[in-house]
């Protein structure tokens, strides 16, 4: 199975995935102890590159084909989080499109409340985590950018400024240069379920030598598509 985050990572040498320590929570499972009362469903709002990939696909898709032709649809309502910390309940597909059209660099969607349910031809699936969401998005081939696009961007548009810290499953390695990144990911990567980036990170624009802060996944897309002009 293709991992869309790994494709982005190997080209850019970092993967953007909005995340923090509070989002890495794994609730304790007490189901095996009969003395413990039933646990309520744990609801967590996480930053999500998988969500950004999905939203960008919906943006591109909306003008071309019907909603039913998408790889999956959300079982509404869903709760989305914005970069300013506010949340919004999205009640249907049209409301989601409206929210996407109203996004700006200063106010945009960054996260989604887990768990949520998606609808596909094969049936409904509950998505409990970013790892499961990334798997779904990868299976649907929802890439934010292609390898070629990122290679061109990193050669002629910007350079990533080290050190950078990532989330790799349960680990949080910090890399001081590209060689360390290549060494870390030079082996077997099939066991990687979720990749994340500890925002913010910065890049230096090649043409102007300006340092640009990348705060979240929306900013990554803006960097590649708008600043670097790769669509």
N, C-alpha and C positions, 0 to 999 in steps of 0.2 A: 504494500500500500504506500502510495506517495504521501510524504509528510510535507504539507505546504510550508510549514514553518521552517523545516530543515532546508528546503530549497532557498527560501529567503535568507536564512542564516548563513549558509555556505557561501553565498555570493557577497553578502554585505559584511560578514564576519560577526554580526550581532543580530539577534532576533528581537523585535520589539513586541513585548507583551506586557500590557499594563498589569502590574501586580505589586503587592506588598505583603509584609509578614502576616497581617490580619487576614489576607486572602488565602493563606496557605493552611488554613485550619482543616484538620481531619477529625471529625467528631468521634468520640469514644463510642465503641459499639458494646452495649450492655445486654444485647438480645439473648446471650447464652446464659445469663444469670436469671433464674426464675424469680428471685427476690426483688429484682429491679422493676419499677413500673415501666410501661411502654414509653418510649422516647418520642417526643414530638418531632415532626419533620424539621430539619435544620435548614433555614433559609439564609443564604449568603449572597451578597452582591459583590461581583468581581469585575475588575477591568478585564477586557477580553479582546485579544486580537482576532479570535475566531468570529466574534460578533462584528468587528470592523470589516473583516473579509466578507461576511454575509451582507452587511449593509451596503458595501460598495457594489456587490453583485446585484442586489435589488435595485440600486440606482441605475446601473447600466441596463438591467433587464426590463425595468418598468416601461420603457418607451418602445420595446420591441415585441414582447409577447405577453400572454396572459399570466396571471398570478399562478394558475394551476400548472403551468409548465416549469415552475421553479423546482429545484431538486427537493426542497422541503419547504413547508410553511410552518409558522409558529401557531400553536394552539393558544389563541388570545383569551384573556389579557396577559401581557407580559410587562414586567417592570424594568425600565431602563434608567441608568444613572448617567448624569452629565458631568462634565469636567469641573463644574462649580460645586459639585456635591449634592445637587438636587436630584430627585427621582421623579419619573413620570410613568403613569400607567397607560400603556398603549392597548386600546380595546379592539382594534382590527387592522387589516392591511392598509386601508386608506389612511388611518391615523398614523401608521408608521411612515408611509410615504410623505405625509405632511411634515412629520418631525425631521425626516431626512432633508427635505427641501429647505427647511428653516435652519439647518446647521451652519455655523460660522466658525472661524478660527478661534473666536473667544468663547463660544458656547456650542458644545457638540457632545454627542453620545460617546461614552467611554466604557460603560459596563452594563451587565445584565444580572438580574436576580436568578440564582439557581435555587432549586431545580425548576425547569420549565419543560414543556412538551412540544415536540415537533411532529408534524403530520407528513407522512410519505405514502406512496402507493402501497408499500408493503405493510403499512400500519403506523401506529403512533409509538413514539419512543420518548422516554423521559431522559432528559439530559441533566445530570447531577453535578457536573464539574466542567472546568475549562478543558481538561484533558479529553473528556468525552465530546465536548463541542468541537475541539480541534480535529478529532478523528472524523466526525461527521463532515466538517467543512472540507477536510482533505479528500474524503471519499467523493464529495461533490465537485472536486476540482475548483474550489473557490480560491484561487490565488489572487493576492492583492497585486503583486507585480511578478513578472517573469525573471528568471535568472539573467537573461540577456539585458533586460532593462536595468537591473541593479548593477550589473557589471559595468555597463555604460555610465551609469550615474556615479559610481564610486571612482571610475577612472577620470571622468571629465567634469563632474559637477561638485562632488564633496568628498571629504575624508572623515572617517569616524575618529573621534578623539578618545584615546585611552587614558586611564583605566576604565573598564566597564565591568559591571556585575550582572550576572544572569541567574535565573532560576532554571535548573535542569532537574526535573523530577523533584527530589527533596534536597538537592544540593544547591549551594549558592556560590559558585566559583567567581573569582575576580580575575580579569585578564588585563595584563599591562601592555600587550601588543598583539599583533595579528598572529605571530608565530605561536604564542601560547594558546590562542584559540584553535589554530590548526592542529596543534599537538593534542589538545583535549578532545577534539572531535575527530581525530584521525583514525580511531578504531571503530568498533562495532557500535552503531547508533540505533540499532533496531529496538533497543530497550528504552529509548527515550519516548515518554508518553506526552510530556508537556514541557515547553520551553518558554521562558519568560525573561523580560528585561527589567532591571531596576531603574525606573525612570527617576529623574530626567537623565538623558545623555546629550552630548553635544557633537555637532559636526562642524567642519570648517568648509565654507563654500570656496571652490577653487578659483572662480573668476574674481571675486571681491576680497577674498581672505577674511570674510566675515564669519564669526563664530555664531552658530545658530543652536539654540536650545530646543531639544525634541522632548516634549512633555508627555506625549501619549501616542496611541496608535493613529489617531486622526492626523497628528502632526507628521507622522511617517508618510502617510499617503499624500499629504500636502507637499512634503519635500520632494517625493519622487514625481508626482503628477504635475504639480503646479510650478514649483521652483525650478526643478530640473527639466520640466517640459516633456516627461516621458509618460505616455498614455497607452 
